[in-house]
Structures are given as C-alpha cells and as structure tokens.
Amino acid sequence: MELDHTPPPSVLNDNCSASYMTPYATVIAMSGLYLLAIFYFCKKSKKMCQPMSDSIYPYQKRLTQLERELKNYLIDEESIEVDDFQIGQTADGFIFRGGVFPKTRNRFNAKVTTAVKISFPIVSKSISLLEDALRLSKLDHPNLIRLLAVSQLSFTVFRPMIALEWLPGGTLADYFQFKVREKDDSERSPIQLKDMLSILYQVSQALKYIHSQLDEFGQELTHGRIFTRNVLVTEPDLRKCEVKLGDFGDAPMGLEYSTPIIAYMPPEILCCAERIPPHRPENDVWMFGVFIWECLTLGAQPHFRKSVEEIKKSFRLPDRGLSCPPTCPLDVWTLVSDCLSEPHMRPRFASTTNASITSRLSELHHIVSPALFLYAIPNQSVCTCIEHHCQSVIHY
C-alpha cells in the first residue's frame, strides 16, 4: 500500500501566500530600483565631466582658496545665459554673448547683458581663468570692466564660466572695422585726433591703476593684453563715448599666441629664450605704444603679414617697423617712440612726475587743435607668397 505524501490543501495555500508578491509590491520594488539606478548614473556622470583626478590633485588646495575668495560672486548655472554668438577667443577659452538673471520674481525683465567666458577643458586653462576672475574681483576702476558673476559649476564640475561686464558699443576694433574701414570716404564720420587722445587717456588711466596695485608676490600688477579688440566702448560715437579695458589676464604665453598678438609683443618677450618669460610693467608700455599706433591709423594691423622673424628684424629699425601716420603731430609721435624704446627708457603709467604717460596724454589733449583729423591707413605688405594669396599689397 503506497502512502500519499501530498500535503493537505490548507498547507499548500499557506506556503504559496508566503512567497507570493502582489502586483502593487512589484511596482514599488521596481520603481525603487529604477530610482537608485538613475541616482547612481547621475552621480557617475558628474564625475565623468571632471578632469582626471591626477590632473586636478596639484590644484586642489588652490581651488579651495579660489572658491572661498570668490564666494560672493558664485551663482547657480541657471542664472547665466549663453547665446550662440561667439564674441571672440582668448588663451584661456571662448567668449560668448550672454546675460545674468538676478534672483527676483521678474528675473527675465531684469536681464543684464554680459560677456560670458568659458574655459577650455584643460586644467591649466581653467585655473588661469579663475585666477583672472579673482584679480578682476579685487580691482575697481571706471575704465576697467567688472566681474559680475562666477558659475557654481566652476568648482562642482571644474568647467569655469564667468560673466563679465559688456558695453553696448562693442569693441574699439569692431568700430574701426565696420564704422571706418569698410565705409566709403563719403560715408565715414570724421574722427578728430582730440577725441582719439581722450580714448587713449582713459586706457592709460586704467593701466595706471593696475600698475599701482600689487599681486600676491608683492610685484606690480600688469595687464598683458592691450589691443583695440580688448577695449570696449559705451557707444559708437567717439566724441562722447567712454571706454573700458577688458580681458584682464596673465603675461603673454610665449609662442602659444597667434601672430596678430605676437605683433604687440616687446622684443624682450618675443626674443626671450624662455618659453614663458616674465611680464613686467615696461612690457605693458610697449604694448600701449603699439596700441596708440593702431588707434592713430584707425585700425591698421601692426606688422601686417609679417612672420615672427620679420617682426624681430623690424625691432632694429628706428620706427620699430611701425611708420608714422601722415597726420600725426610730432609731439604725439614722440610719445609713441618713447613707448617703443628700450625697457629702461620707457615712460611709466604709475608715475608722479609730469613725464608719465597719463600726464603727457592729458597735456596733448589740451594743446592739440580740434582741426586735426585722423584718416584710415590701409594695411601695406610686401609679402608675395602663395600661402597668403598675396596679389595686392594694400588692404583695408
């Protein structure tokens, strides 16, 4: 007689109910696992945006200091808007047109138009951009652009993004190009030398203020980027506009710069054997001399289509390869020549004597006749290479 080992129905139903999972509990469990997976992925994706830990590690202490000193400028990334229009590019990153929204109810009506600078995804460039922001935050002068905000993402995912003051008139280089050089003679507005000296005086005031400040090492602060595309104007009327010097940065980074920027470099930097030579106040004076020449010619390119070696050869000439514009008075050209002299002979900005650049520009502004006008000088080149397609030697 065989024994029946089948458990009673009541025992079978109890065992099944203990291991059975209702559809409601299944949905809750699966939702929890899904949320955990999303949380894990988001956490990992933020780490993927950061540079390798090995590259960040040497800068961790400095990053902590920068975040602490810039805490008053930190805002959420949603408060900074970046447009598709790219204004320019510097050694540290790209510059876009954008805006900053205040934390108010009508934030969209109170948008402040700015220039947004985003660093390259390179650790050294990111640190350099944050250092620039820190220097700007400590400076306060009416002829210097102001730092408005720093994105919190600059330290969370280490992709610095800063918002700088932007003036509606654009850059001085854009004014020369679109309001002067691309216009016919009948359409160009006459530009008085007196008005141009006023602009030069304002830029010299900004440089005088910078040179009167000290860096963390106790050395005179320098600018290093003095050219027309780095000077902003309040309006496209030079007779009543105000200007501000922008894109405050470190010393020129040797051969990492393109030829148009090398054209502003003094001999002691361009001919230096060091890869990154130190930048000193007298280097700013040389760059300001080239800047004056660029303004007197209404936007001509210094050392147009010259190679680096040709620029170095130009340093041996009396005029350093920059000929005197036809309408330039002797007193004004003497100032340009002094700025382009040997380092120990160049005038200074932060000087208490009447021989300072600021004092001389102020005096020239008062004695120059309003009847003197400036005219656009075309870019002239003797280059005949096939690479540049050089068929004509005069270009506006």
FENLINSUL-V471674 format. One record per residue. N is the residue number from 1. RES is the residue in one letter. SS is DSSP state (a for helix, b for strand, c for the rest). PHI is phi in degrees with one decimal (NA if undefined). PSI is psi in radians with two decimals (999 if undefined). Layout:
n={N;N}
res={RES;RES}
ss={SS;SS}
phi={PHI;PHI}
psi={PSI;PSI}
This chain:
n={1;2;3;4;5;6;7;8;9;10;11;12;13;14;15;16;17;18;19;20;21;22;23;24;25;26;27;28;29;30;31;32;33;34;35;36;37;38;39;40;41;42;43;44;45;46;47;48;49;50;51;52;53;54;55;56;57;58;59;60;61;62;63;64;65;66;67;68;69;70;71;72;73;74;75;76;77;78;79;80;81;82;83;84;85;86;87;88;89;90;91;92;93;94;95;96;97;98;99;100;101;102;103;104;105;106;107;108;109;110;111;112;113;114;115;116;117;118;119;120;121;122;123;124;125;126;127;128;129;130;131;132;133;134;135;136;137;138;139;140;141;142;143;144;145;146;147;148;149;150;151;152;153;154;155;156;157;158;159;160;161;162;163;164;165;166;167;168;169;170;171;172;173;174;175;176;177;178;179;180;181;182;183;184;185;186;187;188;189;190;191;192;193;194;195;196;197;198;199;200;201;202;203;204;205;206;207;208;209;210;211;212;213;214;215;216;217;218;219;220;221;222;223;224;225;226;227;228;229;230;231;232;233;234;235;236;237;238;239;240;241;242;243;244;245;246;247;248;249;250;251;252;253;254;255;256;257;258;259;260;261;262;263;264;265;266;267;268;269;270;271;272;273;274;275;276;277;278;279;280;281;282;283;284;285;286;287;288;289;290;291;292;293;294;295;296;297;298;299;300;301;302;303;304;305;306;307;308;309;310;311;312;313;314;315;316;317;318;319;320;321;322;323;324;325;326;327;328;329;330;331;332;333;334;335;336;337;338;339;340;341;342;343;344;345;346;347;348;349;350;351;352;353;354;355;356;357;358;359;360;361;362;363;364;365;366;367;368;369;370;371;372;373;374;375;376;377;378;379;380;381;382;383;384;385;386;387;388;389;390;391;392;393;394;395;396}
res={M;E;L;D;H;T;P;P;P;S;V;L;N;D;N;C;S;A;S;Y;M;T;P;Y;A;T;V;I;A;M;S;G;L;Y;L;L;A;I;F;Y;F;C;K;K;S;K;K;M;C;Q;P;M;S;D;S;I;Y;P;Y;Q;K;R;L;T;Q;L;E;R;E;L;K;N;Y;L;I;D;E;E;S;I;E;V;D;D;F;Q;I;G;Q;T;A;D;G;F;I;F;R;G;G;V;F;P;K;T;R;N;R;F;N;A;K;V;T;T;A;V;K;I;S;F;P;I;V;S;K;S;I;S;L;L;E;D;A;L;R;L;S;K;L;D;H;P;N;L;I;R;L;L;A;V;S;Q;L;S;F;T;V;F;R;P;M;I;A;L;E;W;L;P;G;G;T;L;A;D;Y;F;Q;F;K;V;R;E;K;D;D;S;E;R;S;P;I;Q;L;K;D;M;L;S;I;L;Y;Q;V;S;Q;A;L;K;Y;I;H;S;Q;L;D;E;F;G;Q;E;L;T;H;G;R;I;F;T;R;N;V;L;V;T;E;P;D;L;R;K;C;E;V;K;L;G;D;F;G;D;A;P;M;G;L;E;Y;S;T;P;I;I;A;Y;M;P;P;E;I;L;C;C;A;E;R;I;P;P;H;R;P;E;N;D;V;W;M;F;G;V;F;I;W;E;C;L;T;L;G;A;Q;P;H;F;R;K;S;V;E;E;I;K;K;S;F;R;L;P;D;R;G;L;S;C;P;P;T;C;P;L;D;V;W;T;L;V;S;D;C;L;S;E;P;H;M;R;P;R;F;A;S;T;T;N;A;S;I;T;S;R;L;S;E;L;H;H;I;V;S;P;A;L;F;L;Y;A;I;P;N;Q;S;V;C;T;C;I;E;H;H;C;Q;S;V;I;H;Y}
ss={c;c;c;c;c;c;c;c;a;a;a;a;a;a;a;a;a;a;a;c;c;c;a;a;a;a;a;a;a;a;a;a;a;a;a;a;a;a;a;a;a;a;a;a;a;a;a;a;a;c;c;c;a;a;a;a;a;c;c;a;a;a;a;a;a;a;a;a;a;c;a;a;a;b;b;c;a;a;a;b;b;b;b;b;b;b;b;b;b;c;c;c;b;b;b;b;b;b;b;b;c;c;c;c;c;c;a;a;a;a;c;b;b;b;b;b;b;b;b;c;c;c;a;a;a;a;a;a;a;a;a;a;a;a;a;a;a;c;c;c;c;c;c;b;c;c;b;b;b;b;b;c;a;a;a;a;c;c;c;c;b;b;b;b;b;c;c;c;c;c;b;a;a;a;a;a;a;a;a;a;a;c;c;c;c;c;c;c;c;c;b;b;a;a;a;a;a;a;a;a;a;a;a;a;a;a;a;a;a;a;a;c;c;b;c;c;c;c;c;b;c;c;c;c;c;c;c;a;a;a;b;b;b;c;c;c;c;c;c;c;c;c;b;b;b;c;c;c;c;c;c;c;c;a;a;a;c;c;a;a;a;a;c;c;c;c;a;a;a;a;c;c;c;c;c;c;c;c;c;c;a;a;a;a;a;a;a;a;a;a;a;a;a;a;a;a;c;c;c;c;c;c;c;c;c;c;c;a;a;a;a;a;a;a;c;c;c;c;c;c;c;c;c;c;c;c;c;c;c;a;a;a;a;a;a;a;a;a;a;c;c;c;a;a;a;c;c;c;c;c;c;c;c;c;c;c;a;a;a;a;a;a;a;a;a;a;a;c;c;c;c;c;b;b;c;c;c;c;b;b;c;c;c;c;c;c;c;c;c;c;c;c;c;b;b;c}
phi={NA;-84.9;-87.7;-90.3;-91.4;-66.4;-67.4;-60.5;-57.2;-66.9;-69.0;-63.9;-67.2;-68.1;-65.6;-67.1;-68.2;-73.0;-102.3;-83.7;-115.4;-69.2;-56.8;-62.7;-67.8;-63.4;-62.2;-64.3;-64.4;-66.9;-64.0;-63.2;-64.9;-65.4;-66.5;-63.6;-65.8;-64.3;-61.6;-65.5;-66.4;-64.2;-65.7;-70.4;-66.0;-64.6;-67.3;-68.3;-74.8;-81.4;-63.8;-59.5;-59.1;-63.3;-80.5;-82.0;-51.8;-64.2;-105.0;-58.7;-65.9;-67.3;-62.0;-63.0;-66.4;-63.6;-63.9;-68.9;-78.9;-102.6;-62.2;-73.3;-106.3;-74.6;-137.4;-66.9;-65.5;-68.3;-87.1;-114.0;-106.2;-119.2;-84.5;-76.8;-78.2;-89.5;-78.9;-175.6;-146.3;-119.7;-69.4;-99.1;174.8;-98.2;-119.4;-119.0;-75.1;-161.7;-162.5;-122.9;-103.4;-71.8;-85.4;-129.9;-67.2;-97.1;-61.4;-73.1;-85.0;-112.4;-64.3;-106.2;-69.5;-138.6;-104.6;-103.6;-108.1;-117.6;-76.5;-68.4;-76.0;-126.6;-58.5;-63.2;-69.2;-65.4;-64.1;-62.2;-65.7;-67.3;-64.7;-60.5;-62.1;-64.6;-63.4;-64.2;-65.7;-95.4;-107.3;-146.2;-149.2;-64.3;-106.6;-124.1;-66.2;-105.7;-81.8;-102.0;-162.2;-130.4;-68.8;-62.4;-64.8;-59.6;-116.6;-78.8;-116.2;55.5;-130.8;-55.8;-142.4;-123.0;-110.2;-115.8;-61.8;-129.3;-99.3;-65.9;-78.0;77.3;-93.6;-66.5;-64.5;-64.2;-62.6;-61.4;-73.8;-95.6;-98.3;-123.6;-75.0;-94.1;-97.0;-72.4;-57.7;-75.2;-95.9;-75.5;-79.0;-64.7;-115.7;-78.8;-61.2;-61.6;-66.9;-67.3;-65.7;-64.6;-66.0;-62.6;-64.5;-64.5;-65.4;-65.7;-64.7;-64.5;-69.0;-61.8;-65.6;-62.3;-69.7;-83.4;-94.4;-116.3;-85.7;-67.5;-99.5;81.3;-96.6;-62.2;-73.2;-126.4;-103.5;88.4;-141.9;-107.6;-149.9;-63.1;-75.1;-114.9;-118.7;-99.5;-119.0;-75.0;-157.2;-80.4;-142.2;-66.6;-72.7;-136.7;-87.5;-110.4;-123.2;-136.6;-85.9;-122.0;50.3;-63.6;-152.4;-76.5;-65.2;-55.8;-90.2;58.0;-81.1;-71.5;-87.2;-79.5;-60.0;-56.8;-79.9;-61.1;-62.3;-95.3;-74.0;-74.4;-60.1;-67.1;-100.5;-68.9;-98.7;-76.7;-77.1;-73.1;-69.4;-123.9;-70.4;-68.6;-101.9;-119.4;-57.8;-66.8;-68.7;-62.6;-64.3;-60.2;-61.9;-67.0;-62.9;-66.8;-62.9;-60.4;-59.6;-64.0;-72.2;-67.2;-94.3;58.4;97.8;-69.0;-83.7;-66.3;54.3;-59.8;56.4;-101.0;-77.5;-61.9;-65.9;-67.9;-66.0;-63.1;-67.7;-66.1;-62.6;-81.6;-79.2;-59.9;-95.8;60.2;84.9;-117.9;-73.6;-70.2;-61.7;-59.8;-95.2;-82.7;-65.5;-63.5;-63.2;-69.3;-68.7;-62.9;-63.0;-60.7;-63.8;-65.3;-66.9;-98.8;-88.8;-65.4;-53.0;-76.1;-102.6;-74.5;-67.3;-116.8;-86.4;-87.0;-125.6;-87.3;-86.4;-73.4;-85.7;-68.6;-62.5;-62.6;-66.5;-67.7;-67.6;-63.2;-66.9;-63.4;-62.6;-84.1;-97.2;-71.4;-74.1;-65.8;-81.1;-87.1;-120.2;-104.5;-130.2;-66.6;-96.8;-68.2;-71.4;-116.0;-139.7;-105.3;-74.1;-126.3;-73.8;-75.9;-59.3;-90.8;55.6;-80.0;-112.0;-118.1;-105.5;-121.9;-138.5;-94.3}
psi={2.11;2.45;2.43;1.94;0.07;2.21;2.72;2.69;-0.61;-0.67;-0.68;-0.74;-0.59;-0.72;-0.71;-0.68;-0.45;-0.55;-0.04;2.42;2.14;2.72;-0.63;-0.77;-0.59;-0.76;-0.74;-0.77;-0.79;-0.65;-0.71;-0.74;-0.64;-0.74;-0.67;-0.68;-0.72;-0.76;-0.73;-0.73;-0.74;-0.68;-0.71;-0.63;-0.59;-0.70;-0.52;-0.47;-0.34;2.64;2.95;2.50;-0.56;-0.60;-0.48;-0.54;-0.78;-0.32;0.05;-0.77;-0.75;-0.64;-0.71;-0.70;-0.74;-0.73;-0.66;-0.69;-0.38;0.25;-0.50;-0.23;-0.09;2.29;2.87;2.66;-0.41;-0.31;-0.07;2.18;2.38;2.11;2.94;-0.25;2.02;2.17;-0.74;-2.94;2.40;-3.04;-0.33;-0.47;-2.87;2.65;2.17;2.73;2.44;-2.75;2.85;2.29;2.18;2.81;1.22;2.98;-0.73;0.87;-0.58;-0.39;-0.23;0.47;2.37;2.08;2.28;3.02;2.16;2.15;2.16;2.26;2.77;2.68;0.93;2.34;-0.82;-0.65;-0.67;-0.75;-0.72;-0.70;-0.71;-0.61;-0.70;-0.75;-0.70;-0.74;-0.74;-0.62;-0.38;-0.06;2.51;1.78;2.47;-0.31;0.36;2.41;2.69;2.60;2.22;-0.68;2.75;2.25;2.46;-0.46;-0.27;-0.44;-0.39;-0.75;0.09;0.89;1.43;2.41;2.07;2.63;2.20;2.73;2.43;2.35;2.51;-0.38;-0.11;-2.75;2.79;-0.57;-0.70;-0.65;-0.82;-0.70;-0.82;-0.44;-0.27;-1.09;-0.47;0.05;2.67;2.83;-0.61;-0.37;-0.23;2.35;2.34;2.42;2.08;2.51;-0.58;-0.73;-0.67;-0.63;-0.56;-0.70;-0.76;-0.64;-0.72;-0.73;-0.68;-0.56;-0.70;-0.75;-0.61;-0.73;-0.74;-0.78;-0.31;-0.14;2.77;2.54;-3.01;-0.26;0.09;0.21;2.75;2.36;2.49;2.93;-1.09;-0.03;1.22;1.65;2.91;-0.56;0.00;0.27;2.15;2.54;2.58;-0.52;2.74;0.85;1.77;-0.25;-0.45;0.26;2.74;2.62;2.70;2.41;2.26;-2.99;0.93;2.31;-3.04;-3.06;2.68;2.35;0.96;-2.33;0.07;-0.27;2.69;2.94;-0.71;-0.60;-0.60;-0.49;-0.31;-0.16;2.43;2.84;-0.65;-0.25;-0.80;-0.56;0.15;2.51;-0.37;2.56;-0.72;1.49;2.67;2.51;2.20;2.91;-0.62;-0.38;-0.66;-0.61;-0.75;-0.83;-0.63;-0.61;-0.73;-0.64;-0.73;-0.79;-0.72;-0.65;-0.68;-0.47;0.05;0.87;0.27;2.60;2.15;2.41;0.90;2.17;0.59;2.49;3.01;-0.72;-0.65;-0.61;-0.71;-0.66;-0.54;-0.43;-0.37;-0.23;2.71;-0.65;0.15;0.42;0.07;1.77;2.65;2.24;2.60;-0.63;0.17;2.17;2.76;-0.68;-0.69;-0.74;-0.50;-0.70;-0.75;-0.78;-0.67;-0.67;-0.48;0.35;-2.93;2.65;-0.74;-0.19;-0.10;2.50;2.93;2.81;-0.90;1.17;2.50;-0.12;2.92;-0.14;0.01;2.76;-0.73;-0.74;-0.70;-0.67;-0.67;-0.73;-0.73;-0.65;-0.55;-0.51;-0.30;2.42;2.42;-0.21;-0.10;2.22;2.75;2.62;2.56;2.18;2.15;2.67;2.21;2.37;2.55;0.19;2.35;0.38;2.73;-0.50;-0.72;0.00;0.79;1.73;-0.51;2.67;-0.07;2.18;2.43;999}
